[in-house]
Amino acid sequence: MSDKSTQDRIKDLIVEKVLVGVNPEEISNDSELVSELGLDSIQIIGLIGGLEEEFDIVLEDDDLDFELFSTINNLAKLVDGKLG
């Protein structure tokens, strides 16, 4: 288990798998994934796979709500809920 917060781990994942070349410190916990960071549907799918791998969770169809994928904070709440 990492000492990093869930939000920081998600930012690292986004930079590593989706927005290569962006510095994680440039992404705030309230950054809008689509409107601010410019993630498209293909990148969101990549992010879903990355989240499942990074946190060893399974995201069900019910979890794939646009609101849950709107910001880093919302994603962290989803992940933390899955980790229980």
C-alpha positions in Angstrom: 0.0 0.0 0.0 1.3 3.4 -0.9 1.6 6.3 1.6 0.2 8.6 -1.1 -3.4 9.8 -0.9 -6.0 8.3 -3.2 -6.1 11.6 -5.1 -2.4 11.7 -5.6 -2.4 8.1 -6.9 -5.2 8.9 -9.3 -3.3 12.0 -10.6 -0.1 9.8 -11.1 -2.2 7.3 -13.0 -3.7 10.0 -15.2 -0.3 11.4 -16.0 1.2 7.9 -16.6 -1.6 6.4 -18.7 -3.7 9.2 -20.1 -2.0 12.7 -20.2 1.6 11.8 -20.7 3.8 14.8 -20.3 1.6 16.6 -17.8 3.0 17.2 -14.3 0.7 15.7 -11.6 1.2 18.9 -9.6 -0.6 20.8 -12.4 -3.8 18.8 -11.7 -5.9 19.9 -8.8 -8.3 17.6 -6.9 -11.2 19.7 -8.3 -10.0 19.6 -11.9 -12.8 18.7 -14.2 -11.5 15.6 -16.1 -13.4 16.4 -19.3 -13.8 20.1 -19.5 -10.4 21.2 -17.9 -8.1 18.3 -18.6 -9.7 17.4 -22.0 -10.1 13.7 -21.4 -12.2 12.0 -24.1 -14.2 8.8 -24.0 -11.2 6.6 -25.0 -9.0 8.2 -22.3 -11.8 7.7 -19.7 -11.9 4.0 -20.7 -8.1 3.8 -20.2 -8.5 5.5 -16.9 -11.1 3.0 -15.8 -8.7 0.1 -16.6 -5.9 1.9 -14.8 -8.0 2.5 -11.7 -9.0 -1.2 -11.6 -5.4 -2.3 -11.9 -3.9 0.4 -9.6 -6.4 -0.2 -6.7 -7.2 -3.8 -7.4 -10.9 -3.0 -7.7 -13.7 -3.8 -10.2 -15.8 -1.0 -11.5 -19.3 -2.2 -12.3 -21.7 -0.6 -14.9 -23.4 1.2 -12.0 -20.1 2.9 -11.0 -19.7 4.4 -14.4 -21.7 7.5 -13.7 -20.6 10.8 -15.3 -20.7 12.6 -12.0 -18.4 10.1 -10.4 -15.9 10.6 -13.2 -16.1 14.4 -13.1 -13.2 15.3 -10.8 -10.3 13.7 -9.0 -12.1 14.1 -5.7 -15.2 12.3 -7.0 -13.0 9.5 -8.4 -11.2 9.2 -5.0 -14.6 8.9 -3.2 -15.6 6.1 -5.7 -12.3 4.3 -5.2 -12.3 4.7 -1.4 -15.8 3.3 -1.3 -14.7 0.3 -3.3 -11.8 -0.3 -1.0 -14.2 -0.1 1.9 
